[in-house]
Amino acid sequence: MDNIQELDARGYRCPLPVIRMEARLRRMAPGEKLLVRADDPVAALDIPHFCREAGHEALRRPDEGGPGAPVCVFLVTRGPNPA
């Protein structure tokens, strides 16, 4: 089983979820995985956009939480270049 790190960015608003994710990715080796949870609706767009631009892979997982408080979840694989 892969060793997956986790980042809980719930409660943070744009751009903090992406900034925190970038800081964590910089400390990881290429190929390592980071599970990111964020409840800011903008993060659902910002996270995959940042990953695409930086050369990381972001796979959207099923949302968590209920209809009143959805939490977007991404499994991010660190790319070959620094974040």
Rosetta blueprint (number, residue, H / E / L):
1 M L
2 D L
3 N L
4 I E
5 Q E
6 E E
7 L E
8 D E
9 A L
10 R L
11 G L
12 Y L
13 R L
14 C L
15 P L
16 L H
17 P H
18 V H
19 I H
20 R H
21 M H
22 E H
23 A H
24 R H
25 L H
26 R H
27 R L
28 M L
29 A L
30 P L
31 G L
32 E L
33 K E
34 L E
35 L E
36 V E
37 R E
38 A E
39 D L
40 D L
41 P L
42 V L
43 A H
44 A H
45 L H
46 D H
47 I H
48 P H
49 H H
50 F H
51 C H
52 R H
53 E H
54 A H
55 G L
56 H L
57 E E
58 A E
59 L E
60 R E
61 R E
62 P E
63 D E
64 E E
65 G L
66 G L
67 P L
68 G L
69 A L
70 P L
71 V E
72 C E
73 V E
74 F E
75 L E
76 V E
77 T E
78 R L
79 G L
80 P L
81 N L
82 P L
83 A L
